[in-house]
Amino acid sequence: MKQKIHFISGLPRSGSTLLGALLRQNPVFHAGMSSPVGGLVNRLLEAMSENNEFSVFITPEQKRALTLTIFSTFYEAQGDKEVIFDTNRLWCSKLSLIQDLFPDSKVICCVRNVAWIMDSVERLVRKNTFEVSRLFNNSGERSTVYTRTEALSQGGRLVGFAYNALKEAFYSEYSSSLLLVDYDILAQAPDKTLSLIYQFLGEEPFEHDFENVEYQADEFDNRLNTKGLHTVRSKVEFQPRQTVLPPDLFAKYDGLSFWTNPSNSLANVIVAQANPPEVNEVRS
């Protein structure tokens, strides 16, 4: 693959689509919402595993080359771009693979207080009141805000999987390749935050337009019967609000931000301190 590649991962409803929309303003960058590359890689790995009787004929070198082909083929159309950002929440669970394929790549992990993630999803569900959201598997899961949040928090689901994958990455031996970006900081100070991201990536600074950000994926969101899931407002700004979650439910998810206590990790984080926010390189 001739372009440099980095990854955007982390938690849902935490600014990954916004970050992609901002990065793509730079003419040498390609970025967007979640791509199918991660899923294709997973399928290929499964096909080459011992579950396939013909896997004995595939050498480790061939497995690596075939996996690289997915990236190079998918992004061949972006040949005019120098840097690719591929977005997928599963990348946090694939750091060893990323380090093998692209040892110089970085992973930007978008994070947010989990209670506000649940609040954000719940608002979308209520906004699409006449639609049956495909974020949930059955009427039992959809029935109340308690069953909806419980379903989302399960280990293989939208929030639960991403949270567990992020935690795995944060405490892994590859954590120094991570930069965690808090959604609130990105929304409150986008210019300073983007500057720090560029610094982390080793890229030349670029002047972004935070008043006119454009991104939407209506067709994808409509397939999930959850309109607005990947719509980005044109102006980047922080909008404080009251939660729609019951107090006990908000409290249940409010204390799960493990990244605010970054001991035993080499991860980099953009944290809310004095202005401007800064990247702290954490050492155990």
N, C-alpha and C positions, 0 to 999 in steps of 0.2 A: 504494500500500500504506500503510495508516494506521498500522501498528505500526513501531517501530524494528526494524532487523534487523542482526544480527551473524552471523559465521560461525565455525564450528569446523572446523579442518582439520589438516594435519600427517601424522604417521606412524601406521601401524596398531599396535595393541597398545601404545599409548602414553598411554592414559588419556582418550581423547575420550568414550567411553561413560560412564566414571566422572564426568568433568566435566559432561556433559549431565545425568546423574542428580542431581548436586549442584545444578546451576543450576535445575533444574525444581522444587526444593523452594521456591524463591521464587515466591509466587503470581502475580506479575506477569510471570514469565518462562515461555517455552515452549522446551524443549530435549529432545533425545533422541539416539538413534543416527543413523547416516547416513540421510538422507532421499532420496527419488527426485528431488528438485528439480534437482540438478545434472545428472543423466542426461537429464531432460526438456529442460533448457536446451540441452544438447549436441545432442540430436536436432533441436530447433527450429532451432538455428544451422545445422546441416547441411542441413535442409530449405530454408532461406532462402539457401543459398550458391549459387555459380555452377554447382554440379553440378545444380541444378534449373533447367530452361530458363525457368520462370516467375518466377525471382528478379528479372528485369528490371522486374517490375511492383511490387516491394516496395521502398519507399523506406527509407533509414536510420532515419527517424523511426518508420515502421511496425514495423521490426525491433525497435527499442527498446521500443515500446509492447507488442508481442506478447510479448517476453521478460518484461517486468514483469508481464504478465497471469499468467504461470505462478506467480510468487511470490504475488501477491494472491489468486489462486484457490485455490491449495493451502493457504494459511494463513487463508482466510476463516473456517474453523471455529474458529480460535483468536482470535476477535474480542475475548474478554475479557482477553487478554494484551497487555501494553504492549510487550514486547521479545521478539523471535523470534531464536533461535539455530539456524541451519540447518547441519547437519553433513555434510560430504562432503570426501574427500581431494582431489578435483579442484579445489576452490576456490583452492588455491595456484597453480594454472596459469591462473586466470581473474581475476587481480587487476585488469587493465585494464577488464574488463567490470564487475566489482564497483564499481570507482571511478566508472564512468560511471553505473551504475544507482543506487548507494547511496553517494555520496561521503563520508558521515559514518560509515559502518560500519567495524567493526574485524574482524580475523581472528585468532582465538586458535589457535595452532598447537601441538598436543601433540607433544612429541618425546621420544625415548628412545635410549639407546645401541643401535645397530642390532644388535649381537651379542645383546643381551637381547631384542630384538624377535624375532629368529630363534629364540632359545631358547623364548620364549613360544609361538610358533606350533608349534614342534616338540613341546612338552609337550602341546598340545591334540591334535595328530595321534596321539601315543602313547596319550593318554587314551582316545581314540575308536578303539581298536585294531581293532574289528570293522566299522568304517565306512570307506568309500572316499571320502575328503575331495574335495570339488569345488573346493578351492583349487588342485588340480593337474589338468593336462589329460589325462594318460595314465599308464600304469603305469611308464614309464621315469622320469618326473618323480617319481613316488611311491616309487621303489625304495629309496633310501637317504637318510640325512640330508644327504649331500652333494648329491644331485640335487634334493632338496626345497628346500634353501636356495638353490641355484643358480637354480632355476625362479622362486622368489619374488623374487629380486634382479634379474630381467630388467626392462628399461625399461618394459614395459607391464603389469607384474604387481603383485601386492599391495604389496610393499615397494619394488621398484625405481621404479615410477611415482610413488608418494608421495614418495620420497626426492628424485627429480629435480625434481618440482613444487615441493617445499619449498625446494630450493636455488635454483631460478629465482626464487621469490618473495622469498627472503631477500636476494638481491643485485639486486632490481629497483628501479625508481624509485618503487615504491609500498611499499617495505619498512617505512616508518614506521607503516603501518597494522597491522603484525603485532605480536603478542605471543607469544613462544615460551615454553611452559610445560613444564619437564622433569618426566617422570612420577615420578621418584624424589622430587623436591621436593614435588609434589602429594600423594604418599602419606605423606611424612614430616611435612609441615607444612601440612595442608589448610586450616586456619583462616587462617594468614598468607597462603597462596597465593591463596585466594578473596578475601581482603581486597585484595590487590594487583590481582587481575583486575577487581574492582569499581572500584578507583581508575582503572585504565586505561580502562575503559568509561565512566567518569563517572556511575556508578549509585550510588544510596543503599545503604549497607551493609545486610546482612541476616544474621541469625544462623542458620547452617546446622547441621544435625544430622549429625555425622560418625560417629555410632554406629549409625544406622538409615538406611542408604541403600538404596533399592530400585530395581532395574532389571534386566530380562531380556527377551530377544527369542527365545524358544524356537523359535517357528515359523520365523523367518528362519534361525536357526542350523541347524535340522534340515534345511532345504532345501539347505544347503551340506554336509550330513553332517559338521558340525564343531560338536558340542554344546559349549556354554559360551563360544562366541566373543564373545557380548555380555552375559554374565552378570556382574553387579557384586556383590562381597561386601558384606554389610550394614555392616561396620565398615571405615572407611578407615584402613589401616595399611600400613606398609612391611614386607615379609616377605623378608629376605635369604635367599638359597639358593645352592646350587652349580649351575652350569650343566650341562645334559644334552648340550651340544655337545662334540665332540672339541676338544682344545686348539688345534689348527691352524685349525679352522673358526671358533672363537670369536675367535682373533687376527685372522683375515681381516676380520671386520666390526667389530672393537672400536675402530678408529681413525677412524671415519667421521663423528664428531660435529662437523661444520664449524661449527656454531652456538656452540661454546665459544670460538671465535676470531673474534669478530664485527667484524673490520675490514672496511671497504668496504661496510658495511650500516648502514641507519638503523633496523633492527629493534629492538624492545624484547625483553628476555629476562628471565626469572626464573631467577636463577642460584644455585648453591650457594655461599654465602659465609658470613660470620658470621651468627648468628641475630639478627634474623629475615632470611630471604632478601629480596632487594629487586629491583625492576625497574630495570634499567640502560638508559637511552636511549643507544644507540650512535651515534656520529657518525664519519663517515669523515674 
